[in-house]
Amino acid sequence: MDNALFARRRAERFAQLLDEANGARRHHLRSRVDDQLTPLVALGRQLNTRPPAAEVDQEFRASLRAMLLATAAREGIGAPAAQPAERTSTGRGSLLPAVTARRARARGAILVGIAAGAIAVSGISAASENAVPGDALYSMKRGTERAQLALTSSDISRGQLFLEFSRTRLAEANSLRGNRAGYRAVLDDMDADTRQGVRLLTGAAAQRSDPAALDAVDAFVSRQRRALDPLTERGSRADQERTSKSLALLASVAERADALRAAIACGRPATTASDDLGPIPGSCP
């Protein structure tokens, strides 16, 4: 029990140090394991800023994709749910569908968990990294993103993840030009991820009265605008209008970040009100 408690505290301290290295508010307390964790924190920062380029053999990619597709088909992942059986006089008919559904969810959760754990160490993400809505592996790609969020504890790290997912949605939208319904749906998801990420980061900045978290917002807006601008001249008129809405959201995000940064500087980081972009900055005298 003591070893388990020590391991948990060590993991929590490591997560705290990583968050501080990524711009979170620093704590004045020190732990006796800080010296041991410092090299790991430095390595984490290095991997975060300069991720290694993984080269995956084409034969391995093809065989892995085939294996994942076969597993998805065997486990029924992505298939429509079966209609519940009619209730019998003993009530057994109403119980079996519930048990079956729980088993199916458990199998799906196990598969996603295995995939999420293997992605970090074996390059399995190469099999689904280019998947777009409609592909058989797209649900695994989104499941991996949910697993990443579940394993992230701080608001700053979660906010940065949501903004990274928004960039991924933009790449998917770029490949769906001409598919009006698919293009608009992906941009809707992209904007939802943008709002989630911005709300978490602006909330962290206002709570800590520290504008460091806003640097990630500024960098995201600049990069996302450069990638989104060319799409305003492509596709149908409806696609262009939908792209303009996403650009307008980025303009609102940039305006909110600037206003919140100014409010923090004058000591009024936020009012009691908030909206889909997070806390509304207070007025400076």
Salt bridges, closest charged atoms under 4 A:
GLU12 OE2 - ARG8 NE 3.21
GLU20 OE1 - ARG26 NH1 3.95
GLU20 OE2 - HIS27 ND1 2.91
ASP34 OD2 - ARG13 NH2 2.81
ASP34 OD2 - ARG30 NH1 3.80
ASP35 OD1 - ARG30 NH2 3.25
GLU75 OE1 - ARG107 NE 2.66
GLU129 OE2 - ARG61 NH1 3.54
GLU145 OE1 - ARG142 NE 3.25
GLU145 OE2 - ARG169 NH2 2.90
GLU164 OE1 - ARG167 NH2 2.59
GLU172 OE2 - LYS141 NZ 2.78
GLU172 OE2 - ARG169 NH2 2.87
ASP188 OD1 - ARG242 NH2 2.79
ASP189 OD2 - ARG142 NH1 3.54
ASP191 OD2 - ARG242 NH2 2.92
ASP193 OD2 - ARG169 NH1 3.62
ASP215 OD1 - ARG261 NH1 3.47
ASP218 OD2 - ARG261 NH2 2.54
GLU241 OE2 - ARG237 NE 3.48
ASP275 OD2 - ARG256 NH2 2.68
ASP276 OD2 - ARG195 NE 3.11
